[in-house]
Amino acid sequence: MSTSSNLWLSDAPLILASGSTTRRDMLLAAGIPVEVVKPEIDERAVEKPLVDRGVPADQVAAALACAKALSVSRDRPDRFVLAADQTLICDDVAFHKPADLAAAERQIASLAGRTHELHSAFVIARDGAPLADGLEAARLTMRPLNTDFIARYVAVAGSAALSSVGGYQLEGLGAQLFEKVEGDHFTILGLPLLAVLSALRDLDCLAR
């Protein structure tokens, strides 16, 4: 059976160097055949020296996306590999995916009533070299939340609260946390999809 859609021109599916089901589903919905390969890198080890040097959050996201793409691409010659990363900054403090539900409660409480920024970066690589990249940002304002609501929200959200850098999923239950969103919806979900599609067209992977 052919792996190609009517618009996908490459002989093999795009390799997605990410375990994110949200990113996978975005690509599939856009008609991109995907093979998921999780990169084996220590993200915090890549991030720490950058943060220590004061590298801006958006460039940290770009560096992490590049590290993921190259780590997978080197072992899969002739394949197009897409990787992405997202960083969250609120008042110059970086946030990461919460380790457990208690951490998710604390994180949401820290973001409540404040505006934070999401930076989503992507890199497309082939044969161990980057071919295209992109970076976009969004600003989100969370409404004031009391502790009882946060506890109830996290209990209902369950493990989904642990799957995103902000402890929420805007495309689902997390929409109830916000009062204002500024930015591209795909970027907020962790992949600047329109920029990715444009890059794939430029690489002759997609019909124009």
C-alpha positions as CSV (number, residue, x, y, z in Angstrom):
1,M,0.0,0.0,0.0
2,S,1.3,3.5,-0.9
3,T,2.2,5.7,2.0
4,S,1.5,8.8,-0.1
5,S,-1.6,11.0,0.0
6,N,-2.7,12.9,-3.1
7,L,-0.7,15.9,-1.9
8,W,2.3,14.2,-0.2
9,L,5.0,13.7,-2.8
10,S,7.8,12.0,-0.9
11,D,8.2,8.2,-1.2
12,A,8.2,7.7,2.6
13,P,6.2,9.2,5.4
14,L,7.5,12.2,7.3
15,I,9.3,11.2,10.4
16,L,8.0,13.1,13.4
17,A,10.7,13.2,16.1
18,S,8.3,13.7,18.9
19,G,6.1,11.7,21.2
20,S,3.3,14.3,21.1
21,T,0.0,12.9,19.9
22,T,-1.2,16.5,19.4
23,R,1.5,17.2,16.9
24,R,1.0,13.8,15.2
25,D,-2.7,14.4,14.9
26,M,-2.2,17.9,13.4
27,L,0.0,16.5,10.7
28,L,-2.3,13.6,9.9
29,A,-5.3,15.9,9.7
30,A,-3.4,18.0,7.2
31,G,-2.8,15.0,5.0
32,I,0.8,14.3,6.0
33,P,1.7,10.6,6.5
34,V,3.7,10.3,9.7
35,E,6.0,7.9,11.3
36,V,6.7,8.7,14.9
37,V,10.2,8.2,16.3
38,K,10.9,9.6,19.7
39,P,14.3,11.3,20.0
40,E,16.7,10.0,22.6
41,I,18.1,13.1,24.1
42,D,18.2,14.7,27.5
43,E,16.3,17.9,26.9
44,R,17.2,19.5,30.2
45,A,20.9,18.8,29.5
46,V,20.6,20.6,26.2
47,E,18.7,23.4,27.7
48,K,20.7,24.1,30.9
49,P,23.9,25.6,29.3
50,L,21.7,27.8,27.1
51,V,19.7,29.1,30.0
52,D,22.9,29.6,32.0
53,R,24.2,31.8,29.2
54,G,21.0,33.8,29.2
55,V,19.9,32.6,25.7
56,P,16.3,33.8,25.1
57,A,13.4,31.4,25.5
58,D,12.6,31.3,21.8
59,Q,16.1,30.4,20.9
60,V,16.1,27.7,23.5
61,A,13.1,26.2,21.8
62,A,14.8,26.4,18.4
63,A,17.9,24.7,19.8
64,L,15.9,21.9,21.4
65,A,14.0,21.3,18.1
66,C,17.2,21.2,16.2
67,A,18.8,18.7,18.6
68,K,15.8,16.4,18.4
69,A,15.7,16.5,14.6
70,L,19.4,15.8,14.1
71,S,19.4,13.0,16.7
72,V,16.8,11.1,14.7
73,S,17.9,12.2,11.2
74,R,21.5,10.8,11.6
75,D,20.2,7.3,12.0
76,R,17.7,7.5,9.1
77,P,19.4,8.5,5.9
78,D,17.3,9.9,3.0
79,R,14.3,10.6,5.3
80,F,12.7,13.9,6.1
81,V,12.6,14.4,9.9
82,L,10.5,17.0,11.6
83,A,11.1,18.0,15.3
84,A,9.5,20.7,17.4
85,D,9.8,22.2,20.8
86,Q,7.9,24.7,22.9
87,T,9.0,26.9,25.8
88,L,6.8,28.8,28.2
89,I,7.9,32.0,29.9
90,C,6.0,34.0,32.5
91,D,7.7,37.0,34.0
92,D,11.1,35.7,32.9
93,V,10.5,32.3,34.6
94,A,10.6,29.2,32.4
95,F,8.0,26.5,33.0
96,H,8.2,22.8,32.0
97,K,5.8,19.9,31.9
98,P,4.6,19.2,35.4
99,A,5.9,15.9,36.9
100,D,2.7,15.0,38.7
101,L,-0.8,16.4,39.4
102,A,0.4,18.3,42.5
103,A,3.0,20.1,40.3
104,A,0.3,20.8,37.8
105,E,-1.8,22.5,40.4
106,R,1.1,24.6,41.6
107,Q,2.0,25.6,38.0
108,I,-1.5,26.6,37.1
109,A,-1.8,28.6,40.3
110,S,1.5,30.4,39.3
111,L,0.0,31.3,35.9
112,A,-3.5,32.3,37.1
113,G,-4.3,35.9,36.5
114,R,-1.1,36.5,34.5
115,T,0.0,36.6,30.9
116,H,2.6,34.2,29.6
117,E,4.3,33.5,26.3
118,L,4.6,30.3,24.4
119,H,7.4,29.9,21.8
120,S,7.0,27.0,19.3
121,A,9.9,26.1,17.1
122,F,10.4,23.5,14.4
123,V,13.3,22.0,12.4
124,I,13.1,19.8,9.3
125,A,16.3,17.7,8.7
126,R,17.6,15.2,6.3
127,D,20.8,13.1,6.4
128,G,21.8,14.7,9.7
129,A,21.6,18.3,8.5
130,P,18.9,20.9,9.1
131,L,17.1,22.0,5.9
132,A,14.4,24.4,7.2
133,D,13.3,25.9,10.5
134,G,10.8,28.3,11.9
135,L,9.7,29.9,15.2
136,E,6.5,31.5,16.3
137,A,5.1,32.9,19.5
138,A,1.8,33.4,21.2
139,R,0.6,35.3,24.3
140,L,-2.0,33.8,26.6
141,T,-3.7,35.4,29.6
142,M,-5.1,33.1,32.2
143,R,-8.1,34.3,34.2
144,P,-7.9,34.5,38.0
145,L,-8.5,31.1,39.5
146,N,-9.1,30.0,43.1
147,T,-7.5,27.0,44.6
148,D,-10.7,25.0,44.8
149,F,-11.3,25.4,41.1
150,I,-7.6,24.5,40.2
151,A,-7.8,21.3,42.3
152,R,-11.1,20.4,40.6
153,Y,-9.7,21.2,37.1
154,V,-6.6,19.1,37.6
155,A,-8.6,16.2,39.1
156,V,-10.9,16.2,36.0
157,A,-8.1,16.7,33.5
158,G,-6.0,13.9,35.0
159,S,-2.9,12.8,33.1
160,A,-3.8,15.3,30.3
161,A,-2.6,18.0,32.7
162,L,0.9,16.5,32.5
163,S,1.2,16.4,28.7
164,S,1.8,20.1,28.0
165,V,4.4,22.6,29.1
166,G,1.7,24.8,30.7
167,G,-0.2,22.0,32.5
168,Y,-3.2,22.7,30.3
169,Q,-4.6,21.8,26.9
170,L,-6.2,24.8,25.3
171,E,-7.9,22.6,22.7
172,G,-9.9,20.8,25.4
173,L,-10.8,21.4,29.0
174,G,-8.0,23.9,29.4
175,A,-10.0,26.5,27.4
176,Q,-11.9,27.2,30.7
177,L,-8.7,28.6,32.2
178,F,-8.3,31.5,29.9
179,E,-9.7,35.0,29.3
180,K,-7.5,36.1,26.3
181,V,-5.4,34.3,23.6
182,E,-3.2,36.2,21.1
183,G,-1.5,34.0,18.5
184,D,-1.9,31.2,16.0
185,H,-3.8,28.2,17.4
186,F,-1.4,25.7,15.9
187,T,1.5,27.5,17.5
188,I,-0.2,27.3,20.9
189,L,-0.7,23.5,20.4
190,G,3.1,23.1,19.9
191,L,3.6,23.1,16.2
192,P,3.5,26.2,13.8
193,L,1.7,24.0,11.3
194,L,1.3,26.6,8.5
195,A,5.0,27.4,8.5
196,V,5.8,23.7,8.5
197,L,3.5,23.1,5.5
198,S,5.2,26.0,3.7
199,A,8.6,24.6,4.4
200,L,7.6,21.1,3.1
201,R,6.3,22.7,-0.1
202,D,9.6,24.4,-0.5
203,L,11.4,21.1,-0.1
204,D,9.1,19.5,-2.8
205,C,7.5,17.2,-0.3
206,L,4.1,18.6,-0.8
207,A,2.2,19.6,-3.9
208,R,2.0,23.3,-4.6
